[in-house]
């Protein structure tokens, strides 16, 4: 009986040891597998870290490249802007000075606001003998291209009037059209540049002023005492220059004897065409209504009200065109 029990005991011990051995082998296998898995994960992490490092180096290289480009772009922008501002100085030098305007008109104002530093709008004045010639023009484009056109226009007007090639406003515009087309070679090239312009020849008399006006798609606003009701005088529907336009153009002109105290306003369409944030233009009718409200105020006050009215309409909308308004009293 004891022997049998001993054998059973030995048998159980052997089975137990076998189970322990099996469990040990299973655990060792799992440890190996887990160790292999952890090593694979470690290698993957190392690989990812290396990739991240390479990506970081690439990002830093791109950042440095972009930073250098931004510096170069900033320097280039500064140089270009400085050049344009110098061009602004040149353009302002050929516009009538405040002193010259004051010699012709005791009471006047100029509201001149380029869209892009230099302007495609220009105003021009020249006194010859007893006649004062004054013009306001809106050239094709704005910024640098418009400014080049404005310089051409000023140069040609001086050439025409000082050279006495024409003395009446309508003939001056006819000559200006011919010379613009010739200067831009518009008979050969499809160059459509040109300008809208209004020009007046004014002769002061005893108690009255003779005003002769001609316009190429640009007009004037006239306010006569005692009521000073604004009257809009339109120019001819003909552009100065343009390759699709006829080289030979005949313009019309009108002449008035205006009483002392009369006011004339000359300008471009920039003020009326300025939009608000919703894109709505301030309009020519608003300009006429504003002039009606301010016409009997001092001219410098009128200028400030026109600026304020425009700013209130424009708000944060970008300026869309050059703006020029001249007002002067006879």
C-alpha positions, 0 to 999 in steps of 0.5 A: 500500500505504501509503495503504491502511494509512493508511486502515485506521489512520484507520478504526480510530482513528475506530472507537476514538474512537467507542467512547470517545465511546459509553463516555463517554455511557454513563458520563455517563448512569450518573453522572447516574442515580447522582447522581439516585439519591443525591439521592433517597436524600438527600432520603429520609434528610432526610425520615426525619430530619424524621419522626424529629425530629417523633416525638422531639418528640412522645415528649418532649411525651408524656414531659413530659405523663406526667411531669406526670400522675405528679407530679399523681397522686403529689400526689393519692395523698399527699393521699388517704393523708394523709387516710386516715392522719388517719382512722386517728387518728380511728378509733384514738381511738374504740377502747378505749385500752390504759389502759381495757383494763388497767382491765378486764383485768390480763392481755390482748393486742390483735392489730389489723392493718388491711389498708388503714390504716383497718379494717373490724374494730373492738373495743369495750368499755364498763364500766357499773356492775359489768358489762364489755361487750366486743365484736369485729366484722368489718364489710362491706368494709375500708379506708375503707368498712369504717371508716365501718361500724365507726364506725357500729357503735361509735356505735350500741353506745354508744347502746344500752348507755349509753342502757340500751336493752338490757343483755343481749348478745342484746338488744344485738345485736337492737337493733344490727341494727334500728339498723344497718338503719335507719341504712343505710335497708335497708328502702328501699335494696338496701344489703347492708352489715352486720357479724359480731360477738361480744359478752360481758357480764362480771361479776367475782365472788369467784373466778369470773367470770360471762360472758354471750355472744351472737354474730352469725356470730362466736364466741369461744374459751374456755380453762379451767383446769387443762388450758386446752383451747381450746373454740370457741363459735359465734354464731348464723348471723345477720348484723347488717344486710343488705337481704335479712335480716329486720329482726326478729332474735332472738339467743341467748346463753349464760352461764358461771361461769368460774374465775379464770385462764380465758382468752377469745379474741375475733376476726374471721376475718382471721387464719384466712383469710389466704392464702400465696403459693399461696392456701392459707388458714392456717385456723381449725384452725391458730388453735386449734392455735396457741392450744393451744400458747401458751395458758399463755404470757404474753399479750404473748408469745402475741400475738407468736407469733400475729403470727410464725405468720401472717407465716411462713404469709403470706410475701410474699402480700398481706394479704387482710382486716383482722385482729383478735384479743383475748385476756384472762384472767379 
